[in-house]
Amino acid sequence: MSEEFNPDIVSVIDEDGVEHIFEELDRIETDTARYVALLPVYDDAEDILDDDGEIIILKVEEDKDGETYLCPIENAKEFDEVQAIFEERLSDLFEADE
């Protein structure tokens, strides 16, 4: 029996109004915040070849109206801690698939 894989696709509008499409690889929640690990999704094969395969880690925040948005992690220590968590979780996930 095979399992069907349906990735979570996330659309992000940047500050210039440009839409970017990502596959959500993982999400975590700490005592203080929520984070997502995203991988860019491309329609054009040329863009895939130009991509370095880097995972994008963003912080999930809500404004006063309850609207959710994603933002970069400004604090280097916070970023390093979250990146280490995602690296461990994702390496475990991909090792299990091999």
C-alpha positions as CSV (number, residue, x, y, z in Angstrom):
1,M,0.0,0.0,0.0
2,S,1.5,3.3,-1.0
3,E,0.9,6.6,0.9
4,E,-0.1,9.6,-1.1
5,F,2.0,12.8,-0.4
6,N,0.1,16.1,-0.5
7,P,2.4,18.9,0.4
8,D,1.1,22.0,2.2
9,I,1.5,24.9,-0.2
10,V,1.8,28.4,1.2
11,S,1.4,31.7,-0.7
12,V,3.3,34.6,0.7
13,I,3.0,38.2,-0.5
14,D,6.1,40.2,0.1
15,E,6.3,43.9,1.0
16,D,6.5,44.8,-2.8
17,G,3.2,42.9,-3.5
18,V,5.0,40.0,-5.2
19,E,3.5,36.5,-4.6
20,H,5.9,33.7,-3.7
21,I,4.8,30.0,-3.5
22,F,6.4,27.6,-1.0
23,E,6.0,24.1,0.2
24,E,5.7,23.9,4.0
25,L,8.2,21.3,5.1
26,D,7.7,21.5,8.9
27,R,6.4,23.8,11.6
28,I,7.3,24.1,15.3
29,E,6.0,25.9,18.3
30,T,8.2,26.9,21.2
31,D,7.1,28.4,24.5
32,T,7.4,31.9,22.9
33,A,6.7,31.6,19.2
34,R,5.8,29.6,16.1
35,Y,8.0,29.0,13.1
36,V,7.8,27.4,9.7
37,A,10.4,25.8,7.3
38,L,9.6,26.5,3.7
39,L,11.0,25.4,0.4
40,P,10.3,27.5,-2.8
41,V,8.0,26.1,-5.4
42,Y,8.6,27.1,-9.0
43,D,6.4,26.8,-12.2
44,D,9.4,27.3,-14.5
45,A,12.1,24.6,-14.8
46,E,14.7,27.2,-15.4
47,D,14.0,28.7,-11.9
48,I,14.4,25.2,-10.3
49,L,17.9,24.9,-11.9
50,D,18.9,28.3,-10.5
51,D,17.7,27.6,-7.0
52,D,20.3,26.6,-4.4
53,G,17.8,24.5,-2.5
54,E,18.0,26.6,0.7
55,I,15.2,26.1,3.2
56,I,13.6,29.4,4.3
57,I,12.7,29.7,8.0
58,L,10.2,32.3,9.1
59,K,8.4,33.3,12.2
60,V,4.6,33.1,12.4
61,E,3.1,36.2,13.9
62,E,-0.4,37.7,14.3
63,D,-1.4,41.3,14.2
64,K,-4.0,42.9,16.5
65,D,-6.8,41.8,14.2
66,G,-5.8,38.2,14.4
67,E,-4.4,38.1,10.8
68,T,-1.4,35.7,10.5
69,Y,1.7,36.7,8.7
70,L,5.3,35.4,8.2
71,C,8.3,37.5,9.0
72,P,12.1,37.0,9.1
73,I,13.7,36.1,12.4
74,E,15.7,39.2,13.3
75,N,17.6,37.9,16.3
76,A,20.6,35.8,15.3
77,K,20.6,33.7,18.5
78,E,16.9,32.9,18.0
79,F,17.4,32.1,14.4
80,D,20.3,29.7,15.2
81,E,18.3,27.9,17.8
82,V,15.3,27.5,15.5
83,Q,17.5,26.4,12.6
84,A,19.1,23.7,14.7
85,I,15.7,22.3,15.7
86,F,14.5,22.3,12.1
87,E,17.8,20.7,10.9
88,E,17.4,17.9,13.4
89,R,13.8,17.3,12.7
90,L,14.2,17.4,8.9
91,S,17.3,15.2,8.9
92,D,15.4,12.6,10.9
93,L,12.5,12.8,8.4
94,F,14.6,12.5,5.3
95,E,16.7,9.7,6.8
96,A,13.6,7.7,7.4
97,D,12.6,8.0,3.8
98,E,15.9,6.7,2.4
